[in-house]
Amino acid sequence: MFAALGLSFGVLVAGLGQAQAWPWLFTIDKSQSKIDFKVTIDLGVTKESDSDSTSIDGTLVAELTPDAAPVETIRITQVDARSTKKNINLSYSFGPFGLLGKAKFTMKNLQILLVPADAGEAAELDDEGNFTQEGNIPTLTGLVVYDVNIVGVKKKDEIDLGNPEDIPEGNEQEPFTIEGNLTWNGDVPVLRFDFAIEEEIQNEEFEGITLLVTANGSVFARGEQMAAPTVPAIAFAPKLTGESSQLRLAWEGGDYILEASADPGFAVAEEIELSDGQTEFVIKPSGDYPQRFFRLRHR
């Protein structure tokens, strides 16, 4: 709603800008979400694989634009996906009857995280709500306990995945792609997406041995809108001495864009450059504008 003010040169003020991206908190349904793990140990002359599956639960945050159907873009900015299985156990036996050795790996309290700084760009949805968000860099946390005794390598220890000092150089996580679908059940957004993470790990302690880790996941989650940031209303401030023919607009501090337009719908808008921390703007009357509209919106 625009508030008309009885002024000689017809200044009108609007408080909110156009549709923006608002965050939604999604809760993962563990009964419909899972991750399949597969770890392959390659000795060069032979390799063995083992796999395990686990349900997952947790939360994620996605920015929807606009914040109601039909949504045009989505950006999943945060993920906290946790394994419902406390321990994921993998066992290997190399050669006939294990003559070349054996290995055991146990992954404890596994967690897959995505933080805003590592999230990909916003993705467009098609008419069916399908989207692809690329360039996401995961963070893995948890404890890997291993007992390896193969081809002369005998080692028993543990790796803290959340500790950078425990991860060998050159084994940083590679970006992964999220392929999903967003639909609505009334006013509740329903999010489904698949992802695949693959990482090859080499360690000086296991010279000549390569670990290939893959994690293929499917997530089902329902959303709940988080509180959106408020845009302060623009108010008229008292005139200063010598401002008899001018008006001053004032607002609370924040990172905003001030726009002016001769059209209340802001079909054509002029962005007014604001300096850092600026909280007021002086309007000078002009015969070119029988009336003008102003609005603040988040940058």
URHU-V998676 format. One record per pair of residues at least 12 apart in sequence whose ideal C-beta (glycine too) atoms are under 10 Angstrom apart, sorted by the first residue. I is the first residue (numbers start at 1). J is the second residue. If there is no record, write none. Layout:
<<I & J> <I & J>>
This chain:
<<1 & 14> <1 & 15> <1 & 16> <2 & 14> <2 & 15> <2 & 264> <2 & 265> <2 & 293> <2 & 294> <2 & 295> <3 & 15> <3 & 233> <3 & 234> <4 & 264> <4 & 291> <4 & 293> <5 & 236> <5 & 247> <5 & 291> <7 & 236> <7 & 247> <7 & 283> <7 & 285> <7 & 291> <8 & 245> <8 & 247> <8 & 285> <9 & 245> <9 & 247> <9 & 283> <9 & 284> <9 & 285> <9 & 286> <9 & 287> <9 & 289> <9 & 290> <9 & 291> <9 & 292> <10 & 262> <10 & 285> <10 & 289> <10 & 290> <10 & 291> <10 & 292> <10 & 293> <11 & 236> <11 & 247> <11 & 249> <11 & 260> <11 & 283> <11 & 285> <11 & 289> <11 & 291> <11 & 292> <11 & 293> <11 & 294> <12 & 261> <12 & 264> <12 & 291> <12 & 292> <12 & 293> <12 & 294> <12 & 295> <13 & 233> <13 & 234> <13 & 235> <13 & 236> <13 & 249> <13 & 292> <13 & 293> <13 & 294> <13 & 295> <13 & 296> <14 & 233> <14 & 234> <14 & 259> <14 & 261> <14 & 264> <14 & 265> <14 & 266> <14 & 293> <14 & 294> <14 & 295> <14 & 296> <14 & 297> <15 & 230> <15 & 231> <15 & 232> <15 & 233> <15 & 234> <15 & 235> <15 & 251> <15 & 294> <15 & 295> <15 & 296> <15 & 297> <16 & 230> <16 & 231> <16 & 233> <16 & 295> <16 & 296> <16 & 297> <16 & 298> <17 & 231> <17 & 256> <17 & 257> <17 & 258> <17 & 259> <17 & 266> <17 & 269> <17 & 295> <17 & 296> <17 & 297> <17 & 298> <17 & 299> <18 & 66> <18 & 259> <18 & 265> <18 & 266> <18 & 269> <18 & 295> <18 & 297> <19 & 65> <19 & 66> <19 & 67> <19 & 68> <19 & 72> <19 & 297> <20 & 63> <20 & 65> <20 & 66> <20 & 67> <20 & 228> <20 & 229> <20 & 231> <20 & 297> <20 & 298> <21 & 62> <21 & 63> <21 & 64> <21 & 65> <21 & 66> <21 & 67> <21 & 71> <21 & 72> <21 & 73> <21 & 74> <21 & 75> <21 & 77> <21 & 122> <21 & 228> <21 & 298> <22 & 62> <22 & 63> <22 & 64> <22 & 65> <22 & 66> <22 & 67> <22 & 68> <22 & 225> <22 & 226> <22 & 227> <22 & 228> <22 & 229> <23 & 61> <23 & 62> <23 & 63> <23 & 64> <23 & 67> <23 & 75> <23 & 77> <23 & 78> <23 & 223> <23 & 225> <23 & 226> <23 & 227> <23 & 228> <23 & 229> <24 & 60> <24 & 61> <24 & 62> <24 & 63> <24 & 64> <24 & 67> <24 & 71> <24 & 74> <24 & 182> <24 & 188> <24 & 189> <24 & 191> <24 & 221> <24 & 222> <24 & 223> <24 & 224> <24 & 225> <24 & 226> <25 & 59> <25 & 60> <25 & 61> <25 & 62> <25 & 78> <25 & 221> <25 & 222> <25 & 223> <25 & 224> <25 & 225> <25 & 226> <26 & 58> <26 & 59> <26 & 60> <26 & 61> <26 & 62> <26 & 76> <26 & 78> <26 & 79> <26 & 189> <26 & 190> <26 & 191> <26 & 219> <26 & 220> <26 & 221> <26 & 222> <26 & 223> <26 & 224> <27 & 57> <27 & 58> <27 & 59> <27 & 60> <27 & 221> <27 & 222> <27 & 223> <27 & 224> <28 & 55> <28 & 56> <28 & 57> <28 & 58> <28 & 59> <28 & 60> <28 & 79> <28 & 80> <28 & 81> <28 & 82> <28 & 191> <28 & 219> <28 & 220> <28 & 221> <28 & 222> <29 & 55> <29 & 56> <29 & 57> <29 & 190> <29 & 192> <29 & 219> <29 & 220> <29 & 221> <29 & 222> <30 & 54> <30 & 55> <30 & 56> <30 & 57> <30 & 58> <30 & 81> <30 & 82> <30 & 83> <30 & 84> <30 & 220> <31 & 55> <31 & 57> <31 & 84> <31 & 220> <32 & 55> <32 & 56> <32 & 192> <32 & 218> <32 & 219> <32 & 220> <32 & 221> <33 & 54> <33 & 55> <33 & 56> <33 & 57> <33 & 58> <33 & 81> <33 & 84> <33 & 192> <33 & 193> <33 & 217> <33 & 218> <33 & 219> <33 & 220> <33 & 221> <34 & 53> <34 & 54> <34 & 55> <34 & 56> <34 & 83> <34 & 84> <34 & 216> <34 & 217> <34 & 218> <34 & 219> <34 & 220> <35 & 52> <35 & 53> <35 & 54> <35 & 55> <35 & 56> <35 & 81> <35 & 83> <35 & 84> <35 & 85> <35 & 88> <35 & 110> <35 & 112> <35 & 195> <35 & 197> <35 & 215> <35 & 216> <35 & 217> <35 & 218> <35 & 219> <36 & 51> <36 & 52> <36 & 53> <36 & 54> <36 & 196> <36 & 214> <36 & 215> <36 & 216> <36 & 217> <36 & 218> <37 & 50> <37 & 51> <37 & 52> <37 & 53> <37 & 54> <37 & 83> <37 & 88> <37 & 90> <37 & 107> <37 & 110> <37 & 197> <37 & 213> <37 & 214> <37 & 215> <37 & 216> <37 & 217> <38 & 50> <38 & 51> <38 & 52> <38 & 53> <38 & 90> <38 & 198> <38 & 212> <38 & 213> <38 & 214> <38 & 215> <38 & 216> <39 & 51> <39 & 52> <39 & 88> <39 & 90> <39 & 92> <39 & 103> <39 & 105> <39 & 107> <39 & 144> <39 & 201> <39 & 211> <39 & 212> <39 & 213> <39 & 214> <39 & 215> <40 & 92> <40 & 200> <40 & 210> <40 & 211> <40 & 212> <40 & 213> <40 & 214> <41 & 90> <41 & 92> <41 & 94> <41 & 101> <41 & 103> <41 & 105> <41 & 148> <41 & 150> <41 & 206> <41 & 209> <41 & 210> <41 & 211> <41 & 212> <42 & 200> <42 & 202> <42 & 208> <42 & 209> <42 & 210> <42 & 211> <42 & 212> <43 & 92> <43 & 94> <43 & 95> <43 & 100> <43 & 101> <43 & 150> <43 & 151> <43 & 153> <43 & 206> <43 & 208> <43 & 209> <43 & 210> <44 & 151> <44 & 208> <44 & 209> <44 & 210> <45 & 94> <45 & 95> <45 & 100> <45 & 151> <45 & 208> <46 & 94> <46 & 95> <46 & 100> <46 & 150> <46 & 151> <47 & 92> <47 & 94> <47 & 209> <47 & 210> <47 & 212> <48 & 90> <48 & 91> <48 & 92> <48 & 93> <48 & 94> <48 & 95> <48 & 100> <48 & 101> <48 & 102> <48 & 103> <48 & 150> <49 & 90> <49 & 92> <49 & 212> <49 & 214> <50 & 89> <50 & 90> <50 & 91> <50 & 92> <50 & 93> <50 & 103> <50 & 104> <50 & 105> <51 & 88> <51 & 90> <51 & 214> <51 & 216> <52 & 83> <52 & 85> <52 & 87> <52 & 88> <52 & 89> <52 & 90> <52 & 105> <52 & 107> <53 & 83> <53 & 85> <53 & 88> <53 & 216> <54 & 82> <54 & 83> <54 & 84> <54 & 85> <54 & 86> <54 & 87> <54 & 88> <54 & 107> <54 & 110> <54 & 217> <55 & 82> <55 & 83> <55 & 84> <55 & 85> <56 & 81> <56 & 82> <56 & 83> <56 & 84> <56 & 85> <56 & 110> <56 & 111> <56 & 112> <56 & 217> <56 & 218> <56 & 219> <57 & 80> <57 & 81> <57 & 82> <57 & 83> <57 & 84> <57 & 219> <57 & 221> <58 & 79> <58 & 80> <58 & 81> <58 & 82> <58 & 83> <58 & 84> <58 & 111> <58 & 112> <58 & 113> <58 & 219> <58 & 221> <59 & 78> <59 & 79> <59 & 80> <59 & 81> <59 & 82> <59 & 221> <59 & 224> <60 & 76> <60 & 77> <60 & 78> <60 & 79> <60 & 80> <60 & 81> <60 & 114> <60 & 191> <60 & 193> <60 & 219> <60 & 221> <60 & 223> <61 & 75> <61 & 76> <61 & 77> <61 & 78> <61 & 79> <61 & 80> <61 & 114> <61 & 116> <61 & 119> <61 & 223> <61 & 226> <62 & 74> <62 & 75> <62 & 76> <62 & 77> <62 & 78> <62 & 79> <62 & 119> <62 & 122> <62 & 133> <62 & 180> <62 & 182> <62 & 189> <62 & 191> <62 & 193> <62 & 221> <62 & 223> <63 & 75> <63 & 76> <63 & 77> <63 & 78> <63 & 116> <63 & 119> <63 & 122> <63 & 226> <64 & 122> <64 & 125> <64 & 182> <64 & 189> <64 & 191> <64 & 223> <64 & 225> <65 & 122> <65 & 124> <65 & 125> <67 & 189> <67 & 225> <67 & 226> <67 & 228> <68 & 184> <68 & 187> <68 & 189> <68 & 225> <69 & 129> <69 & 182> <69 & 183> <69 & 184> <69 & 186> <69 & 187> <69 & 189> <70 & 125> <70 & 127> <70 & 129> <70 & 182> <70 & 184> <71 & 124> <71 & 125> <71 & 129> <71 & 131> <71 & 182> <71 & 183> <71 & 184> <71 & 189> <72 & 122> <72 & 124> <72 & 125> <73 & 121> <73 & 122> <73 & 123> <73 & 124> <73 & 125> <73 & 131> <73 & 133> <74 & 122> <74 & 123> <74 & 124> <74 & 125> <74 & 129> <74 & 131> <74 & 133> <74 & 178> <74 & 180> <74 & 182> <74 & 189> <74 & 191> <74 & 193> <75 & 116> <75 & 119> <75 & 120> <75 & 121> <75 & 122> <75 & 123> <75 & 131> <75 & 133> <76 & 114> <76 & 116> <76 & 119> <76 & 120> <76 & 122> <76 & 123> <76 & 131> <76 & 133> <76 & 136> <76 & 178> <76 & 180> <76 & 191> <76 & 193> <76 & 195> <76 & 219> <76 & 221> <77 & 114> <77 & 115> <77 & 116> <77 & 117> <77 & 118> <77 & 119> <77 & 120> <77 & 122> <77 & 133> <77 & 136> <78 & 113> <78 & 114> <78 & 115> <78 & 116> <78 & 118> <78 & 119> <79 & 111> <79 & 112> <79 & 113> <79 & 114> <79 & 115> <79 & 118> <79 & 119> <79 & 136> <79 & 138> <79 & 139> <79 & 178> <79 & 195> <79 & 219> <79 & 221> <80 & 111> <80 & 112> <80 & 113> <80 & 114> <80 & 115> <80 & 141> <81 & 110> <81 & 111> <81 & 112> <81 & 113> <81 & 114> <81 & 138> <81 & 195> <81 & 217> <81 & 219> <81 & 221> <82 & 109> <82 & 110> <82 & 111> <82 & 112> <82 & 113> <82 & 141> <82 & 142> <83 & 107> <83 & 108> <83 & 109> <83 & 110> <83 & 111> <83 & 112> <83 & 142> <85 & 107> <85 & 108> <85 & 109> <85 & 110> <86 & 106> <86 & 107> <86 & 108> <86 & 109> <86 & 110> <87 & 106> <87 & 107> <87 & 108> <87 & 109> <87 & 110> <87 & 143> <87 & 145> <88 & 105> <88 & 106> <88 & 107> <88 & 108> <88 & 109> <88 & 110> <88 & 142> <88 & 144> <89 & 104> <89 & 105> <89 & 106> <89 & 107> <89 & 108> <89 & 145> <90 & 103> <90 & 104> <90 & 105> <90 & 106> <90 & 107> <90 & 144> <90 & 146> <91 & 103> <91 & 104> <91 & 105> <91 & 106> <91 & 147> <92 & 104> <92 & 105> <92 & 148> <92 & 150> <93 & 150> <94 & 149> <94 & 150> <94 & 151> <95 & 150> <95 & 151> <98 & 149> <98 & 150> <100 & 149> <100 & 150> <100 & 151> <100 & 152> <101 & 148> <101 & 149> <101 & 150> <101 & 151> <101 & 152> <101 & 153> <101 & 154> <102 & 147> <102 & 148> <102 & 149> <102 & 150> <103 & 146> <103 & 147> <103 & 148> <103 & 149> <103 & 150> <103 & 153> <103 & 155> <103 & 206> <103 & 209> <103 & 211> <104 & 145> <104 & 146> <104 & 147> <104 & 148> <104 & 149> <104 & 156> <105 & 144> <105 & 145> <105 & 146> <105 & 147> <105 & 148> <105 & 159> <105 & 211> <105 & 213> <106 & 143> <106 & 144> <106 & 145> <106 & 146> <106 & 147> <106 & 158> <107 & 140> <107 & 142> <107 & 143> <107 & 144> <107 & 145> <107 & 146> <107 & 159> <107 & 161> <107 & 213> <108 & 142> <108 & 143> <108 & 144> <108 & 145> <108 & 158> <108 & 161> <109 & 141> <109 & 142> <109 & 143> <109 & 161> <109 & 162> <110 & 140> <110 & 141> <110 & 142> <110 & 143> <110 & 144> <110 & 161> <110 & 215> <111 & 139> <111 & 140> <111 & 141> <111 & 142> <111 & 161> <111 & 162> <112 & 138> <112 & 139> <112 & 140> <112 & 141> <112 & 142> <112 & 176> <112 & 195> <112 & 197> <112 & 215> <112 & 217> <113 & 138> <113 & 139> <113 & 140> <113 & 141> <113 & 162> <114 & 136> <114 & 137> <114 & 138> <114 & 139> <114 & 176> <114 & 178> <114 & 195> <115 & 137> <115 & 138> <115 & 139> <117 & 137> <118 & 135> <118 & 136> <118 & 137> <118 & 138> <118 & 139> <118 & 173> <118 & 175> <119 & 133> <119 & 135> <119 & 136> <119 & 137> <119 & 178> <120 & 132> <120 & 133> <120 & 134> <120 & 135> <120 & 136> <120 & 137> <120 & 175> <120 & 176> <120 & 177> <120 & 178> <121 & 133> <121 & 134> <121 & 135> <121 & 136> <123 & 177> <123 & 178> <123 & 179> <123 & 180> <123 & 182> <125 & 180> <125 & 181> <125 & 182> <126 & 181> <128 & 181> <128 & 182> <128 & 183> <129 & 180> <129 & 181> <129 & 182> <129 & 183> <129 & 184> <129 & 189> <129 & 190> <129 & 191> <129 & 192> <130 & 179> <130 & 180> <130 & 181> <130 & 182> <130 & 192> <130 & 193> <131 & 178> <131 & 179> <131 & 180> <131 & 181> <131 & 182> <131 & 191> <131 & 193> <132 & 177> <132 & 178> <132 & 179> <132 & 180> <132 & 193> <133 & 176> <133 & 177> <133 & 178> <133 & 179> <133 & 180> <133 & 193> <133 & 195> <134 & 175> <134 & 176> <134 & 177> <134 & 178> <134 & 179> <135 & 175> <135 & 176> <135 & 177> <135 & 178> <136 & 173> <136 & 175> <136 & 176> <136 & 177> <136 & 178> <136 & 195> <136 & 197> <137 & 172> <137 & 173> <137 & 174> <137 & 175> <137 & 176> <138 & 173> <138 & 174> <138 & 175> <138 & 176> <138 & 195> <138 & 197> <138 & 199> <138 & 215> <139 & 161> <139 & 162> <139 & 173> <140 & 161> <140 & 162> <140 & 167> <140 & 173> <140 & 197> <140 & 199> <140 & 213> <140 & 215> <141 & 160> <141 & 161> <141 & 162> <141 & 163> <142 & 159> <142 & 160> <142 & 161> <142 & 162> <143 & 158> <143 & 159> <143 & 160> <143 & 161> <143 & 162> <143 & 163> <143 & 166> <144 & 157> <144 & 158> <144 & 159> <144 & 160> <144 & 161> <144 & 166> <144 & 211> <144 & 213> <145 & 157> <145 & 158> <145 & 159> <146 & 158> <146 & 159> <146 & 206> <146 & 211> <148 & 205> <148 & 206> <148 & 209> <150 & 206> <150 & 209> <151 & 208> <151 & 209> <152 & 207> <152 & 208> <153 & 205> <153 & 206> <153 & 207> <153 & 208> <153 & 209> <155 & 203> <155 & 205> <155 & 206> <157 & 205> <159 & 201> <159 & 203> <167 & 201> <167 & 203> <168 & 201> <168 & 202> <168 & 203> <168 & 204> <168 & 205> <168 & 206> <169 & 204> <170 & 200> <170 & 201> <170 & 202> <171 & 199> <171 & 200> <171 & 201> <171 & 202> <171 & 203> <171 & 211> <172 & 199> <173 & 197> <173 & 198> <173 & 199> <174 & 197> <174 & 198> <174 & 199> <174 & 200> <175 & 197> <176 & 195> <176 & 196> <176 & 197> <176 & 198> <176 & 199> <176 & 215> <176 & 217> <177 & 193> <177 & 194> <177 & 195> <177 & 196> <177 & 197> <178 & 193> <178 & 194> <178 & 195> <178 & 196> <178 & 217> <178 & 219> <179 & 192> <179 & 193> <179 & 194> <179 & 195> <179 & 196> <180 & 192> <180 & 193> <180 & 194> <180 & 195> <180 & 218> <180 & 219> <180 & 221> <181 & 193> <181 & 194> <182 & 223> <184 & 223> <185 & 222> <185 & 223> <187 & 223> <187 & 225> <188 & 222> <188 & 223> <188 & 224> <188 & 225> <189 & 221> <189 & 222> <189 & 223> <189 & 224> <189 & 225> <190 & 220> <190 & 221> <190 & 222> <190 & 223> <191 & 219> <191 & 220> <191 & 221> <191 & 222> <191 & 223> <192 & 218> <192 & 219> <192 & 220> <192 & 221> <193 & 217> <193 & 218> <193 & 219> <193 & 220> <193 & 221> <194 & 216> <194 & 217> <194 & 218> <194 & 219> <195 & 215> <195 & 216> <195 & 217> <195 & 218> <195 & 219> <196 & 214> <196 & 215> <196 & 216> <196 & 217> <197 & 213> <197 & 214> <197 & 215> <197 & 216> <197 & 217> <198 & 212> <198 & 213> <198 & 214> <198 & 215> <198 & 216> <199 & 211> <199 & 212> <199 & 213> <199 & 214> <199 & 215> <200 & 212> <200 & 213> <200 & 214> <201 & 213> <228 & 298> <229 & 254> <229 & 298> <230 & 252> <230 & 254> <230 & 298> <231 & 251> <231 & 252> <231 & 254> <231 & 256> <231 & 295> <231 & 296> <231 & 297> <231 & 298> <232 & 250> <232 & 251> <232 & 252> <232 & 253> <232 & 254> <232 & 256> <232 & 279> <232 & 296> <233 & 251> <233 & 252> <233 & 296> <234 & 249> <234 & 250> <234 & 251> <234 & 256> <234 & 258> <234 & 280> <234 & 281> <234 & 294> <234 & 295> <234 & 296> <235 & 248> <235 & 249> <235 & 250> <235 & 251> <235 & 252> <235 & 280> <236 & 248> <236 & 249> <236 & 250> <236 & 283> <237 & 249> <237 & 250> <237 & 251> <237 & 279> <237 & 280> <237 & 281> <237 & 282> <238 & 250> <239 & 282> <240 & 282> <243 & 282> <243 & 284> <245 & 284> <245 & 285> <246 & 282> <246 & 283> <246 & 284> <246 & 285> <247 & 281> <247 & 282> <247 & 283> <247 & 284> <247 & 285> <248 & 280> <248 & 281> <248 & 282> <248 & 283> <249 & 272> <249 & 279> <249 & 280> <249 & 281> <249 & 282> <249 & 283> <249 & 294> <249 & 296> <250 & 279> <250 & 280> <250 & 281> <251 & 278> <251 & 279> <251 & 280> <251 & 281> <251 & 296> <252 & 279> <252 & 296> <253 & 276> <253 & 277> <253 & 278> <253 & 279> <254 & 277> <254 & 279> <254 & 296> <254 & 298> <254 & 299> <255 & 274> <255 & 276> <255 & 277> <255 & 298> <255 & 299> <256 & 274> <256 & 278> <256 & 279> <256 & 295> <256 & 296> <256 & 297> <256 & 298> <256 & 299> <257 & 269> <257 & 271> <257 & 272> <257 & 273> <257 & 274> <257 & 295> <257 & 296> <257 & 297> <257 & 298> <257 & 299> <258 & 270> <258 & 271> <258 & 272> <258 & 273> <258 & 274> <258 & 278> <258 & 280> <258 & 281> <258 & 294> <258 & 295> <258 & 296> <258 & 297> <259 & 271> <259 & 272> <259 & 293> <259 & 294> <259 & 295> <259 & 296> <259 & 297> <260 & 272> <260 & 281> <260 & 283> <260 & 289> <260 & 292> <260 & 293> <260 & 294> <260 & 295> <261 & 289> <261 & 292> <261 & 293> <261 & 294> <261 & 295> <262 & 288> <262 & 289> <262 & 290> <262 & 291> <262 & 292> <262 & 293> <263 & 292> <263 & 293> <264 & 291> <264 & 293> <264 & 295> <265 & 293> <266 & 293> <266 & 294> <266 & 295> <266 & 297> <269 & 293> <269 & 294> <269 & 295> <269 & 297> <270 & 292> <271 & 297> <272 & 294> <274 & 296> <274 & 299> <281 & 294> <281 & 296>>
